[in-house]
Amino acid sequence: MYYLKISGTVVNPAPQTMQVAIQDIDAKATRDAQGLLHRDRVATKRKINLTFGALTVPECSKILRLVEAEFFSVEYLDPNTGGMKTGRFYVGDRTAPIYTFVDSLPVWKNLSFDLIEQ
């Protein structure tokens, strides 16, 4: 079964979209006189972009509280390995626009943020 888990909690409702970027981290990259690139790759890390559909106030709050620690565990489907992978991540900027109001209560839509591997 595939799911997204943050700090041991399955994220529910699930994100509407999830994009996994596989990033090479270089300590140094230079080009020589012939234009050839020489790199000192030190790691390969993941950045996961999440966007959620319509959320109630409690749902939005619950999701944002899952990512408020400085670092936390994330279990996700990794496109490279084809299976579930767990890593230590931190969160980037969080955006939570209000979509509409229903009975004077806001409905959030397109809550989005990046999870960046430590």
C-alpha positions in Angstrom: 0.0 0.0 0.0 1.2 3.5 -0.9 0.8 6.4 1.5 2.5 9.5 2.8 3.5 9.4 6.5 5.0 12.3 8.4 6.4 11.8 11.9 4.7 8.4 12.0 1.2 9.8 11.0 -0.5 8.9 7.7 -1.4 12.2 6.1 -5.1 12.3 5.6 -6.5 13.7 3.5 -3.8 12.7 1.1 -2.2 15.4 -1.1 -3.8 16.2 -4.4 -0.4 16.3 -6.0 3.0 15.0 -5.0 6.2 15.7 -7.0 9.5 14.1 -6.0 12.6 15.8 -7.2 15.9 13.8 -7.1 18.7 16.3 -6.5 22.5 15.9 -6.7 24.4 17.9 -4.1 27.8 19.0 -5.2 30.5 20.3 -2.8 32.3 21.8 -5.8 31.7 21.9 -9.6 34.2 23.6 -12.0 34.9 23.5 -15.7 38.4 23.1 -17.1 39.9 24.9 -20.2 38.3 22.4 -22.5 34.8 23.1 -21.0 34.6 19.7 -19.3 32.7 19.7 -16.0 34.4 18.3 -12.9 32.2 17.7 -10.0 32.5 16.6 -6.4 29.1 15.1 -5.8 28.6 14.5 -2.1 25.0 13.3 -1.9 21.8 12.7 -3.7 18.7 14.1 -1.8 15.0 14.3 -2.4 12.7 17.3 -2.4 9.0 16.5 -2.2 6.5 19.1 -3.3 3.0 18.6 -1.9 -0.2 20.4 -2.8 -3.6 19.6 -1.1 -7.1 20.1 -2.3 -9.9 21.6 -0.3 -9.3 21.3 3.5 -11.4 22.1 6.5 -9.8 24.3 9.2 -9.0 21.3 11.4 -7.5 19.3 8.5 -5.3 22.2 7.4 -4.1 22.7 11.0 -3.4 19.0 11.5 -1.2 18.8 8.4 0.7 22.0 9.2 1.4 20.8 12.8 2.9 17.6 11.4 5.7 19.6 9.8 6.4 22.2 12.5 9.4 20.5 14.1 12.9 21.4 12.9 13.4 17.9 11.4 11.0 15.0 11.1 10.7 11.6 9.4 8.8 11.2 6.1 7.8 7.9 4.6 6.9 8.2 0.9 6.8 6.4 -2.4 10.2 6.9 -4.1 10.1 6.9 -7.9 13.7 5.8 -8.2 13.5 2.7 -6.0 9.9 2.0 -6.8 9.1 1.4 -3.2 8.5 3.1 0.1 11.4 5.0 1.5 11.9 6.8 4.8 14.1 9.9 5.3 14.7 12.8 7.6 13.3 16.1 6.2 12.6 19.7 7.0 9.9 21.9 5.6 10.2 25.0 3.3 7.7 27.9 3.1 4.1 26.9 3.6 1.3 28.6 1.6 -2.4 28.2 2.6 -4.8 30.3 0.5 -8.4 30.5 1.5 -10.7 29.1 -1.2 -14.1 30.1 0.1 -16.2 30.4 3.2 -19.0 27.9 4.1 -21.3 29.0 6.9 -18.7 31.6 7.9 -15.9 29.0 8.1 -13.0 29.2 5.7 -12.2 26.3 3.4 -8.5 26.1 2.5 -7.4 25.0 -1.0 -4.0 24.5 -2.4 -2.1 24.3 0.8 1.4 23.6 -0.5 5.0 23.2 0.8 8.2 21.4 0.0 9.7 18.7 2.2 13.5 18.8 1.8 15.8 15.9 2.8 18.3 16.8 5.4 
